[in-house]
Amino acid sequence: MIKKRTRRTWTHASLHLAMLAVSFCMLLPFYWVLKTSLTGENIFVYPPSIVPVHPHLFYYIDVWYYIPFPRYLLNSVVVSVLSIAANVVFNALAAYALTRHFRGRGAVITVLLSCMMIPFQTTIVPAYLITAKLGLLDSYLGLALPTFSTIVCIFVYKASFEAVPRSLIDAARIDGLSELQIIRRIMLPLSTSAVATNIVLSFIWSWNNFLWPLIVVRDPLMQTLPLGLSRFLSYHENTTGALYAFCIMVLAPGILLFLMAQKEFIRGLTSGATKG
Amino acid sequence: MRSTFLRILRHRFVAVPLLIVVAVLGWNAYVVTHNDGIVRGVVLGPDGRPLAGATVTMMEQNFTTNSDRGKTMTRADGAFEFTDNRSHNIQLRAEKPGVGRSGLVVVRLYFRAQDVTLREPLRVTKPAG
């Protein structure tokens, strides 16, 4: 009995050690970026210092003042908020439809799954032409439009909606609720993990989006943070500290949102993965 | 009712953004009350005593360039003051004909026009040779 327990303890300890080693490998680049943003140390310095030497925040202040960072931040926030709101609503509507039985449902699901394999780069010309026809170039709506609905997020909702007991929906319908009210009052409150997953994924995709804003934006004041970062790179190649500080400032909101919602995010991604 | 409100307030999706908003508002309040652009300091001569009549030049530093932002003279006690700094990254140099000049001192500030009193004096030294 004691032998069995000792073996289990050793297994747990070695598992944790392995996980610590993997975590260390994954976090090391982030640590290095953070350290360089605080010291400005050239990344080619040998031997590299592991601990930051004379750290300070002035590179962050340089980034804030030397480029229109607050404006880029505002643009990114507005576009992300639009994208999140649209994803939460539109994906829920699409997913609810896919949980209903109708003729051609299988074909619709097949088409959606097939579309996931088409990279955005191949559809960028028609997307640009449509946005231009709508008169949305150089606008927040135009920037957010292609990220309004994502197929992965539709399936995250679908998996979560399918876990809601059928009897509950039937009871709601008998009580006189319309389909939209069923989504709003029954499905969404019971699928908070799927909502969180939608929020996190749509935020990260929209926040890090580079190619679409690069094509659709002409006005420098409408640029988002990733565009600002590339512009910053082309202007100031030799400012290592400020460049890394900029990277941290771009990454921080996404990391913060993920850390806040990680429990719901993982639950949302894994719901529907197992039956029963 | 009160417990529900407290529960919502303690939720991380409410508490974290709220804390960020409070921190930003607090920082902005501090900035507004400390951004008159005042830069104070003292210039010492080669003998280590306050140097009167020295010219102190303030330069604004950008990523790649330095631009002259103004000059002022030290008083009898060696003290000087600029009241129109609008940058967060400045450089100062003191000089007096016949006495010498100081090295370029970089002053980094946490926000534009931050009021600052230099902890270290500008030391004017005789030119070498």
Contacts between the chains, C-beta under 8 A, distances in Angstrom:
chain1	res1	chain2	res2	distance
A	56	B	108	7.4
A	57	B	110	7.4
A	58	B	89	7.6
A	58	B	108	4.6
A	61	B	88	5.6
A	61	B	89	7.9
A	61	B	108	7.6
A	61	B	109	7.7
A	61	B	110	6.3
A	61	B	111	7.2
A	62	B	63	7.4
A	62	B	88	7.9
A	62	B	89	6.9
A	65	B	88	5.6
A	65	B	112	6.4
A	66	B	62	7.0
A	66	B	63	6.0
A	235	B	63	7.9
A	236	B	63	5.2
A	236	B	64	7.7
A	239	B	63	5.9
A	242	B	63	7.5
A	256	B	16	7.2
A	260	B	12	5.3
A	260	B	13	6.1
A	260	B	16	5.9
A	261	B	13	7.6
